[in-house]
């Protein structure tokens, strides 16, 4: 029984070792766009941006899933001007 308790402590210590981080939408979009370019592996991007490769894959999928909404009526005009200009410049850079 004592060893079972010790393993539970190790799990809770390991999971509490790194606090959960919140990333901005701009950061997630930048990472997802880099993943979409396909110039680096998910592991390379994970090392570069300091996030797990699985997280990058999720953000990439979310970006792809939401991308069709940009072409819907009012889709691009619903966000702030700052975010729209960031997206525009990011897309231009990724297309180069």
C-alpha positions as CSV (number, residue, x, y, z in Angstrom):
1,X,0.0,0.0,0.0
2,X,2.9,2.4,0.8
3,X,4.4,1.9,-2.7
4,X,1.1,2.7,-4.4
5,X,0.9,5.9,-2.4
6,X,4.4,6.9,-3.3
7,X,3.7,6.4,-7.1
8,X,0.7,8.6,-6.8
9,X,2.8,11.3,-5.2
10,X,5.4,11.0,-8.0
11,X,2.6,11.5,-10.6
12,X,1.2,14.5,-8.8
13,X,4.7,16.0,-8.4
14,X,5.5,15.4,-12.0
15,X,2.3,17.0,-13.3
16,X,2.7,19.9,-10.9
17,X,6.3,20.5,-12.0
18,X,5.4,22.8,-14.8
19,X,2.5,25.3,-14.4
20,X,0.0,25.4,-17.2
21,X,0.7,28.2,-19.6
22,X,-1.8,30.2,-21.6
23,X,-0.8,31.3,-25.1
24,X,-2.2,34.3,-27.0
25,X,-4.2,33.7,-30.1
26,X,-1.5,35.5,-32.1
27,X,1.1,33.0,-30.8
28,X,-1.0,30.0,-31.6
29,X,-1.7,31.3,-35.1
30,X,2.0,32.0,-35.7
31,X,2.9,28.5,-34.6
32,X,0.1,26.9,-36.6
33,X,1.1,28.9,-39.7
34,X,4.7,27.7,-39.3
35,X,3.4,24.1,-39.1
36,X,1.3,24.6,-42.2
37,X,4.4,25.7,-44.2
38,X,5.8,22.3,-43.7
39,X,9.4,23.6,-43.7
40,X,10.1,22.1,-40.2
41,X,8.9,19.1,-38.4
42,X,6.6,19.3,-35.5
43,X,9.4,18.4,-33.2
44,X,11.6,21.2,-34.6
45,X,8.8,23.7,-34.1
46,X,8.1,22.4,-30.6
47,X,11.7,23.0,-29.6
48,X,11.7,26.4,-31.3
49,X,8.5,27.6,-29.7
50,X,8.6,25.7,-26.4
51,X,5.4,23.8,-26.7
52,X,4.6,20.1,-27.2
53,X,4.3,18.8,-30.8
54,X,0.8,17.4,-30.1
55,X,-0.3,20.9,-29.1
56,X,1.1,22.3,-32.4
57,X,-0.8,19.7,-34.3
58,X,-4.0,20.6,-32.5
59,X,-3.5,24.3,-33.3
60,X,-2.8,23.5,-36.9
61,X,-6.0,21.5,-37.1
62,X,-8.0,24.3,-35.5
63,X,-6.6,26.8,-38.0
64,X,-7.5,24.6,-40.9
65,X,-11.0,24.0,-39.6
66,X,-11.6,27.7,-39.0
67,X,-10.0,28.9,-42.2
68,X,-13.2,28.5,-44.3
69,X,-14.9,31.0,-42.1
70,X,-12.6,33.7,-43.5
71,X,-14.4,33.5,-46.8
72,X,-17.9,33.6,-45.4
73,X,-19.9,36.9,-45.4
74,X,-18.4,39.1,-42.7
75,X,-15.9,36.5,-41.7
76,X,-12.8,38.6,-42.0
77,X,-14.4,41.7,-40.8
78,X,-15.5,40.4,-37.4
79,X,-12.2,40.6,-35.7
80,X,-10.2,43.6,-34.6
81,X,-8.2,45.7,-37.1
82,X,-5.0,44.8,-35.2
83,X,-5.6,41.0,-35.5
84,X,-6.6,41.3,-39.2
85,X,-3.5,43.2,-40.0
86,X,-1.4,40.6,-38.1
87,X,-3.1,37.8,-40.1
88,X,-2.6,39.6,-43.4
89,X,1.1,40.1,-42.8
90,X,1.6,36.6,-41.5
91,X,-0.1,35.1,-44.5
92,X,2.0,37.2,-46.9
93,X,5.2,36.1,-45.1
94,X,4.2,32.5,-45.2
95,X,3.4,32.6,-48.9
96,X,6.8,34.1,-49.8
